[in-house]
Amino acid sequence: MRLRTASLKPLGPHDLQLAAWNRAALDRLIETFRGIRGPLLVDAYSR
């Protein structure tokens, strides 16, 4: 998982392109982790 900001292009399938770091970016990051690792594993860490 890589976070790409500004005008940096994604390099791979698990790159997340963000304009700024904020609550919406955090939500996208968590959803991306759910897509990669599955909700069972990710949700276990969010408790």
mmCIF file of the N, C-alpha and C atoms, coordinates in Angstrom:
data_MODEL
# 
_entry.id   MODEL 
# 
loop_
_atom_site.group_PDB 
_atom_site.id 
_atom_site.type_symbol 
_atom_site.label_atom_id 
_atom_site.label_alt_id 
_atom_site.label_comp_id 
_atom_site.label_asym_id 
_atom_site.label_entity_id 
_atom_site.label_seq_id 
_atom_site.pdbx_PDB_ins_code 
_atom_site.Cartn_x 
_atom_site.Cartn_y 
_atom_site.Cartn_z 
_atom_site.occupancy 
_atom_site.B_iso_or_equiv 
_atom_site.pdbx_formal_charge 
_atom_site.auth_seq_id 
_atom_site.auth_comp_id 
_atom_site.auth_asym_id 
_atom_site.auth_atom_id 
_atom_site.pdbx_PDB_model_num 
ATOM 1   N N  . MET A 1 1  ? 0.844   -1.157 0.000   1.00 0.00 ? 1  MET A N  1 
ATOM 2   C CA . MET A 1 1  ? 0.000   0.000  0.000   1.00 0.00 ? 1  MET A CA 1 
ATOM 3   C C  . MET A 1 1  ? 0.896   1.228  0.000   1.00 0.00 ? 1  MET A C  1 
ATOM 4   N N  . ARG A 1 2  ? 0.706   2.064  -0.999  1.00 0.00 ? 2  ARG A N  1 
ATOM 5   C CA . ARG A 1 2  ? 1.423   3.345  -1.072  1.00 0.00 ? 2  ARG A CA 1 
ATOM 6   C C  . ARG A 1 2  ? 0.414   4.476  -1.149  1.00 0.00 ? 2  ARG A C  1 
ATOM 7   N N  . LEU A 1 3  ? 0.709   5.560  -0.458  1.00 0.00 ? 3  LEU A N  1 
ATOM 8   C CA . LEU A 1 3  ? -0.101  6.778  -0.552  1.00 0.00 ? 3  LEU A CA 1 
ATOM 9   C C  . LEU A 1 3  ? 0.612   7.733  -1.494  1.00 0.00 ? 3  LEU A C  1 
ATOM 10  N N  . ARG A 1 4  ? -0.060  8.101  -2.558  1.00 0.00 ? 4  ARG A N  1 
ATOM 11  C CA . ARG A 1 4  ? 0.527   9.000  -3.553  1.00 0.00 ? 4  ARG A CA 1 
ATOM 12  C C  . ARG A 1 4  ? -0.201  10.335 -3.448  1.00 0.00 ? 4  ARG A C  1 
ATOM 13  N N  . THR A 1 5  ? 0.532   11.420 -3.329  1.00 0.00 ? 5  THR A N  1 
ATOM 14  C CA . THR A 1 5  ? -0.079  12.738 -3.183  1.00 0.00 ? 5  THR A CA 1 
ATOM 15  C C  . THR A 1 5  ? 0.275   13.631 -4.362  1.00 0.00 ? 5  THR A C  1 
ATOM 16  N N  . ALA A 1 6  ? -0.449  14.720 -4.438  1.00 0.00 ? 6  ALA A N  1 
ATOM 17  C CA . ALA A 1 6  ? -0.247  15.743 -5.474  1.00 0.00 ? 6  ALA A CA 1 
ATOM 18  C C  . ALA A 1 6  ? -0.401  15.110 -6.849  1.00 0.00 ? 6  ALA A C  1 
ATOM 19  N N  . SER A 1 7  ? 0.548   15.329 -7.723  1.00 0.00 ? 7  SER A N  1 
ATOM 20  C CA . SER A 1 7  ? 0.418   14.861 -9.098  1.00 0.00 ? 7  SER A CA 1 
ATOM 21  C C  . SER A 1 7  ? 1.136   13.540 -9.354  1.00 0.00 ? 7  SER A C  1 
ATOM 22  N N  . LEU A 1 8  ? 1.535   12.842 -8.307  1.00 0.00 ? 8  LEU A N  1 
ATOM 23  C CA . LEU A 1 8  ? 2.212   11.559 -8.490  1.00 0.00 ? 8  LEU A CA 1 
ATOM 24  C C  . LEU A 1 8  ? 1.216   10.511 -8.971  1.00 0.00 ? 8  LEU A C  1 
ATOM 25  N N  . LYS A 1 9  ? 1.585   9.806  -10.013 1.00 0.00 ? 9  LYS A N  1 
ATOM 26  C CA . LYS A 1 9  ? 0.723   8.781  -10.601 1.00 0.00 ? 9  LYS A CA 1 
ATOM 27  C C  . LYS A 1 9  ? 0.861   7.474  -9.824  1.00 0.00 ? 9  LYS A C  1 
ATOM 28  N N  . PRO A 1 10 ? -0.200  6.689  -9.765  1.00 0.00 ? 10 PRO A N  1 
ATOM 29  C CA . PRO A 1 10 ? -0.123  5.380  -9.112  1.00 0.00 ? 10 PRO A CA 1 
ATOM 30  C C  . PRO A 1 10 ? 0.879   4.477  -9.841  1.00 0.00 ? 10 PRO A C  1 
ATOM 31  N N  . LEU A 1 11 ? 1.638   3.699  -9.078  1.00 0.00 ? 11 LEU A N  1 
ATOM 32  C CA . LEU A 1 11 ? 2.628   2.796  -9.656  1.00 0.00 ? 11 LEU A CA 1 
ATOM 33  C C  . LEU A 1 11 ? 2.144   1.358  -9.719  1.00 0.00 ? 11 LEU A C  1 
ATOM 34  N N  . GLY A 1 12 ? 1.180   1.020  -8.892  1.00 0.00 ? 12 GLY A N  1 
ATOM 35  C CA . GLY A 1 12 ? 0.707   -0.353 -8.847  1.00 0.00 ? 12 GLY A CA 1 
ATOM 36  C C  . GLY A 1 12 ? -0.748  -0.426 -8.443  1.00 0.00 ? 12 GLY A C  1 
ATOM 37  N N  . PRO A 1 13 ? -1.260  -1.640 -8.301  1.00 0.00 ? 13 PRO A N  1 
ATOM 38  C CA . PRO A 1 13 ? -2.680  -1.806 -8.003  1.00 0.00 ? 13 PRO A CA 1 
ATOM 39  C C  . PRO A 1 13 ? -3.085  -1.379 -6.597  1.00 0.00 ? 13 PRO A C  1 
ATOM 40  N N  . HIS A 1 14 ? -2.139  -1.275 -5.685  1.00 0.00 ? 14 HIS A N  1 
ATOM 41  C CA . HIS A 1 14 ? -2.469  -0.919 -4.307  1.00 0.00 ? 14 HIS A CA 1 
ATOM 42  C C  . HIS A 1 14 ? -1.988  0.479  -3.933  1.00 0.00 ? 14 HIS A C  1 
ATOM 43  N N  . ASP A 1 15 ? -1.873  1.355  -4.918  1.00 0.00 ? 15 ASP A N  1 
ATOM 44  C CA . ASP A 1 15 ? -1.531  2.751  -4.660  1.00 0.00 ? 15 ASP A CA 1 
ATOM 45  C C  . ASP A 1 15 ? -2.820  3.546  -4.494  1.00 0.00 ? 15 ASP A C  1 
ATOM 46  N N  . LEU A 1 16 ? -2.825  4.433  -3.539  1.00 0.00 ? 16 LEU A N  1 
ATOM 47  C CA . LEU A 1 16 ? -3.992  5.275  -3.270  1.00 0.00 ? 16 LEU A CA 1 
ATOM 48  C C  . LEU A 1 16 ? -3.601  6.709  -3.560  1.00 0.00 ? 16 LEU A C  1 
ATOM 49  N N  . GLN A 1 17 ? -4.240  7.314  -4.548  1.00 0.00 ? 17 GLN A N  1 
ATOM 50  C CA . GLN A 1 17 ? -3.925  8.677  -4.941  1.00 0.00 ? 17 GLN A CA 1 
ATOM 51  C C  . GLN A 1 17 ? -4.785  9.648  -4.137  1.00 0.00 ? 17 GLN A C  1 
ATOM 52  N N  . LEU A 1 18 ? -4.133  10.564 -3.409  1.00 0.00 ? 18 LEU A N  1 
ATOM 53  C CA . LEU A 1 18 ? -4.821  11.500 -2.520  1.00 0.00 ? 18 LEU A CA 1 
ATOM 54  C C  . LEU A 1 18 ? -4.416  12.934 -2.837  1.00 0.00 ? 18 LEU A C  1 
ATOM 55  N N  . ALA A 1 19 ? -5.361  13.835 -2.715  1.00 0.00 ? 19 ALA A N  1 
ATOM 56  C CA . ALA A 1 19 ? -5.051  15.261 -2.870  1.00 0.00 ? 19 ALA A CA 1 
ATOM 57  C C  . ALA A 1 19 ? -4.540  15.836 -1.553  1.00 0.00 ? 19 ALA A C  1 
ATOM 58  N N  . ALA A 1 20 ? -5.072  15.337 -0.430  1.00 0.00 ? 20 ALA A N  1 
ATOM 59  C CA . ALA A 1 20 ? -4.677  15.819 0.895   1.00 0.00 ? 20 ALA A CA 1 
ATOM 60  C C  . ALA A 1 20 ? -4.983  14.739 1.922   1.00 0.00 ? 20 ALA A C  1 
ATOM 61  N N  . TRP A 1 21 ? -4.320  14.833 3.059   1.00 0.00 ? 21 TRP A N  1 
ATOM 62  C CA . TRP A 1 21 ? -4.584  13.888 4.142   1.00 0.00 ? 21 TRP A CA 1 
ATOM 63  C C  . TRP A 1 21 ? -5.666  14.478 5.043   1.00 0.00 ? 21 TRP A C  1 
ATOM 64  N N  . ASN A 1 22 ? -6.814  13.806 5.101   1.00 0.00 ? 22 ASN A N  1 
ATOM 65  C CA . ASN A 1 22 ? -7.926  14.251 5.927   1.00 0.00 ? 22 ASN A CA 1 
ATOM 66  C C  . ASN A 1 22 ? -8.766  13.027 6.298   1.00 0.00 ? 22 ASN A C  1 
ATOM 67  N N  . ARG A 1 23 ? -9.910  13.247 6.894   1.00 0.00 ? 23 ARG A N  1 
ATOM 68  C CA . ARG A 1 23 ? -10.767 12.138 7.345   1.00 0.00 ? 23 ARG A CA 1 
ATOM 69  C C  . ARG A 1 23 ? -11.238 11.282 6.163   1.00 0.00 ? 23 ARG A C  1 
ATOM 70  N N  . ALA A 1 24 ? -11.573 11.927 5.046   1.00 0.00 ? 24 ALA A N  1 
ATOM 71  C CA . ALA A 1 24 ? -12.006 11.176 3.864   1.00 0.00 ? 24 ALA A CA 1 
ATOM 72  C C  . ALA A 1 24 ? -10.881 10.295 3.334   1.00 0.00 ? 24 ALA A C  1 
ATOM 73  N N  . ALA A 1 25 ? -9.646  10.787 3.381   1.00 0.00 ? 25 ALA A N  1 
ATOM 74  C CA . ALA A 1 25 ? -8.499  9.994  2.941   1.00 0.00 ? 25 ALA A CA 1 
ATOM 75  C C  . ALA A 1 25 ? -8.295  8.798  3.859   1.00 0.00 ? 25 ALA A C  1 
ATOM 76  N N  . LEU A 1 26 ? -8.468  8.986  5.156   1.00 0.00 ? 26 LEU A N  1 
ATOM 77  C CA . LEU A 1 26 ? -8.354  7.890  6.107   1.00 0.00 ? 26 LEU A CA 1 
ATOM 78  C C  . LEU A 1 26 ? -9.415  6.826  5.837   1.00 0.00 ? 26 LEU A C  1 
ATOM 79  N N  . ASP A 1 27 ? -10.639 7.261  5.560   1.00 0.00 ? 27 ASP A N  1 
ATOM 80  C CA . ASP A 1 27 ? -11.705 6.312  5.238   1.00 0.00 ? 27 ASP A CA 1 
ATOM 81  C C  . ASP A 1 27 ? -11.383 5.526  3.975   1.00 0.00 ? 27 ASP A C  1 
ATOM 82  N N  . ARG A 1 28 ? -10.838 6.198  2.960   1.00 0.00 ? 28 ARG A N  1 
ATOM 83  C CA . ARG A 1 28 ? -10.445 5.497  1.722   1.00 0.00 ? 28 ARG A CA 1 
ATOM 84  C C  . ARG A 1 28 ? -9.331  4.499  1.992   1.00 0.00 ? 28 ARG A C  1 
ATOM 85  N N  . LEU A 1 29 ? -8.377  4.874  2.852   1.00 0.00 ? 29 LEU A N  1 
ATOM 86  C CA . LEU A 1 29 ? -7.278  3.974  3.198   1.00 0.00 ? 29 LEU A CA 1 
ATOM 87  C C  . LEU A 1 29 ? -7.798  2.719  3.888   1.00 0.00 ? 29 LEU A C  1 
ATOM 88  N N  . ILE A 1 30 ? -8.687  2.887  4.829   1.00 0.00 ? 30 ILE A N  1 
ATOM 89  C CA . ILE A 1 30 ? -9.252  1.739  5.550   1.00 0.00 ? 30 ILE A CA 1 
ATOM 90  C C  . ILE A 1 30 ? -10.052 0.850  4.604   1.00 0.00 ? 30 ILE A C  1 
ATOM 91  N N  . GLU A 1 31 ? -10.832 1.445  3.712   1.00 0.00 ? 31 GLU A N  1 
ATOM 92  C CA . GLU A 1 31 ? -11.605 0.663  2.742   1.00 0.00 ? 31 GLU A CA 1 
ATOM 93  C C  . GLU A 1 31 ? -10.684 -0.091 1.785   1.00 0.00 ? 31 GLU A C  1 
ATOM 94  N N  . THR A 1 32 ? -9.566  0.525  1.409   1.00 0.00 ? 32 THR A N  1 
ATOM 95  C CA . THR A 1 32 ? -8.603  -0.151 0.543   1.00 0.00 ? 32 THR A CA 1 
ATOM 96  C C  . THR A 1 32 ? -7.976  -1.334 1.267   1.00 0.00 ? 32 THR A C  1 
ATOM 97  N N  . PHE A 1 33 ? -7.630  -1.149 2.549   1.00 0.00 ? 33 PHE A N  1 
ATOM 98  C CA . PHE A 1 33 ? -7.110  -2.267 3.333   1.00 0.00 ? 33 PHE A CA 1 
ATOM 99  C C  . PHE A 1 33 ? -8.138  -3.392 3.438   1.00 0.00 ? 33 PHE A C  1 
ATOM 100 N N  . ARG A 1 34 ? -9.408  -3.043 3.584   1.00 0.00 ? 34 ARG A N  1 
ATOM 101 C CA . ARG A 1 34 ? -10.464 -4.068 3.627   1.00 0.00 ? 34 ARG A CA 1 
ATOM 102 C C  . ARG A 1 34 ? -10.512 -4.854 2.320   1.00 0.00 ? 34 ARG A C  1 
ATOM 103 N N  . GLY A 1 35 ? -10.326 -4.166 1.205   1.00 0.00 ? 35 GLY A N  1 
ATOM 104 C CA . GLY A 1 35 ? -10.320 -4.830 -0.086  1.00 0.00 ? 35 GLY A CA 1 
ATOM 105 C C  . GLY A 1 35 ? -9.130  -5.748 -0.276  1.00 0.00 ? 35 GLY A C  1 
ATOM 106 N N  . ILE A 1 36 ? -7.994  -5.390 0.317   1.00 0.00 ? 36 ILE A N  1 
ATOM 107 C CA . ILE A 1 36 ? -6.776  -6.192 0.175   1.00 0.00 ? 36 ILE A CA 1 
ATOM 108 C C  . ILE A 1 36 ? -6.760  -7.345 1.170   1.00 0.00 ? 36 ILE A C  1 
ATOM 109 N N  . ARG A 1 37 ? -6.984  -7.068 2.434   1.00 0.00 ? 37 ARG A N  1 
ATOM 110 C CA . ARG A 1 37 ? -6.839  -8.058 3.509   1.00 0.00 ? 37 ARG A CA 1 
ATOM 111 C C  . ARG A 1 37 ? -8.143  -8.686 3.973   1.00 0.00 ? 37 ARG A C  1 
ATOM 112 N N  . GLY A 1 38 ? -9.248  -8.042 3.650   1.00 0.00 ? 38 GLY A N  1 
ATOM 113 C CA . GLY A 1 38 ? -10.538 -8.558 4.074   1.00 0.00 ? 38 GLY A CA 1 
ATOM 114 C C  . GLY A 1 38 ? -11.050 -7.833 5.305   1.00 0.00 ? 38 GLY A C  1 
ATOM 115 N N  . PRO A 1 39 ? -12.365 -7.707 5.418   1.00 0.00 ? 39 PRO A N  1 
ATOM 116 C CA . PRO A 1 39 ? -12.942 -6.947 6.527   1.00 0.00 ? 39 PRO A CA 1 
ATOM 117 C C  . PRO A 1 39 ? -12.722 -7.596 7.894   1.00 0.00 ? 39 PRO A C  1 
ATOM 118 N N  . LEU A 1 40 ? -12.632 -8.910 7.946   1.00 0.00 ? 40 LEU A N  1 
ATOM 119 C CA . LEU A 1 40 ? -12.448 -9.584 9.234   1.00 0.00 ? 40 LEU A CA 1 
ATOM 120 C C  . LEU A 1 40 ? -11.143 -9.152 9.897   1.00 0.00 ? 40 LEU A C  1 
ATOM 121 N N  . LEU A 1 41 ? -10.065 -9.127 9.152   1.00 0.00 ? 41 LEU A N  1 
ATOM 122 C CA . LEU A 1 41 ? -8.761  -8.743 9.704   1.00 0.00 ? 41 LEU A CA 1 
ATOM 123 C C  . LEU A 1 41 ? -8.709  -7.252 10.022  1.00 0.00 ? 41 LEU A C  1 
ATOM 124 N N  . VAL A 1 42 ? -9.180  -6.414 9.100   1.00 0.00 ? 42 VAL A N  1 
ATOM 125 C CA . VAL A 1 42 ? -9.097  -4.952 9.294   1.00 0.00 ? 42 VAL A CA 1 
ATOM 126 C C  . VAL A 1 42 ? -9.989  -4.508 10.439  1.00 0.00 ? 42 VAL A C  1 
ATOM 127 N N  . ASP A 1 43 ? -11.212 -5.028 10.509  1.00 0.00 ? 43 ASP A N  1 
ATOM 128 C CA . ASP A 1 43 ? -12.133 -4.618 11.563  1.00 0.00 ? 43 ASP A CA 1 
ATOM 129 C C  . ASP A 1 43 ? -11.668 -5.067 12.951  1.00 0.00 ? 43 ASP A C  1 
ATOM 130 N N  . ALA A 1 44 ? -10.890 -6.143 13.009  1.00 0.00 ? 44 ALA A N  1 
ATOM 131 C CA . ALA A 1 44 ? -10.359 -6.600 14.297  1.00 0.00 ? 44 ALA A CA 1 
ATOM 132 C C  . ALA A 1 44 ? -9.408  -5.555 14.896  1.00 0.00 ? 44 ALA A C  1 
ATOM 133 N N  . TYR A 1 45 ? -8.693  -4.827 14.040  1.00 0.00 ? 45 TYR A N  1 
ATOM 134 C CA . TYR A 1 45 ? -7.764  -3.799 14.514  1.00 0.00 ? 45 TYR A CA 1 
ATOM 135 C C  . TYR A 1 45 ? -8.463  -2.478 14.818  1.00 0.00 ? 45 TYR A C  1 
ATOM 136 N N  . SER A 1 46 ? -9.674  -2.296 14.329  1.00 0.00 ? 46 SER A N  1 
ATOM 137 C CA . SER A 1 46 ? -10.348 -1.002 14.538  1.00 0.00 ? 46 SER A CA 1 
ATOM 138 C C  . SER A 1 46 ? -11.125 -0.957 15.856  1.00 0.00 ? 46 SER A C  1 
ATOM 139 N N  . ARG A 1 47 ? -11.131 -2.027 16.592  1.00 0.00 ? 47 ARG A N  1 
ATOM 140 C CA . ARG A 1 47 ? -11.851 -2.055 17.881  1.00 0.00 ? 47 ARG A CA 1 
ATOM 141 C C  . ARG A 1 47 ? -11.035 -1.457 18.974  1.00 0.00 ? 47 ARG A C  1 
# 
